[in-house]
């Protein structure tokens, strides 16, 4: 469960009140759309959940832990419970699809056995089993987003956060991505989707938390149901305190070198034989 208790966040450098006295609960296995205009506080809420930022006041509780009171050495273990899908994909061009997903397993200390067991399964889940040897530049935008989704899923996170996952794909692919996320929710994962796309929210329904000027202005509690035409339409579409990007880049280089010096890069081919 994720719970915000009277949480506020002020950025002292420009005195911006990004989040103001927010209280909310998101249950285990719940699917939530987080919506609102630019500057409404959506990104700050994600950073608070990921513990990239600390609240100015209030508490954030995840899985029973008050995460703003965690010691730094425990933050990486918190983040291992989470998967993140970004709108700009953040794939590594010099790695093929298989190794882009495998990278996430190695980054948390997984073995080659873990990689060979998990990676083909999640790539198949997102429908890219025929693309395992291709590099990001050889894929469409929708395919790249699905690789990003597979990478977020490969460590079986309890919480999946998707930050504008449909921003760089067309509408049909947007629907497919949300459908995959809905399927993931059915497996018991808590899914939070940040989006500006009102048409997707209307199509899929469910719980919607709307922000404006750092405050919650609407939370339907997940009680709204789609109308029959909307359902038919859907069916028709059958670590440190802050993120250390330099350390992340160094880790990419280290693991990439490890891949190049091992037989792992051939794993995708081996799986096909």
Secondary structure by P-SEA (a helix, b strand, c coil): cbbbcbbbbbccccccccccccccccccbbbbbbbbcccccaaaaaaaaaccccccbbbbbccccccccccccaaaaaaaabbbbbccccccccccaaaaaaaaaaaacccaaaaaacaaaaaaaaccccccccccccccaaaaaaaaaaaaccccccbbbbccccccccaaaaaaaaaaaaaaaaabbbbbbbbccaaaaaacccbbbbbccccccccccccccccaaaaaaaaaacccccccaaaaaaaaaaaaaaaaaccccaaaaaaac
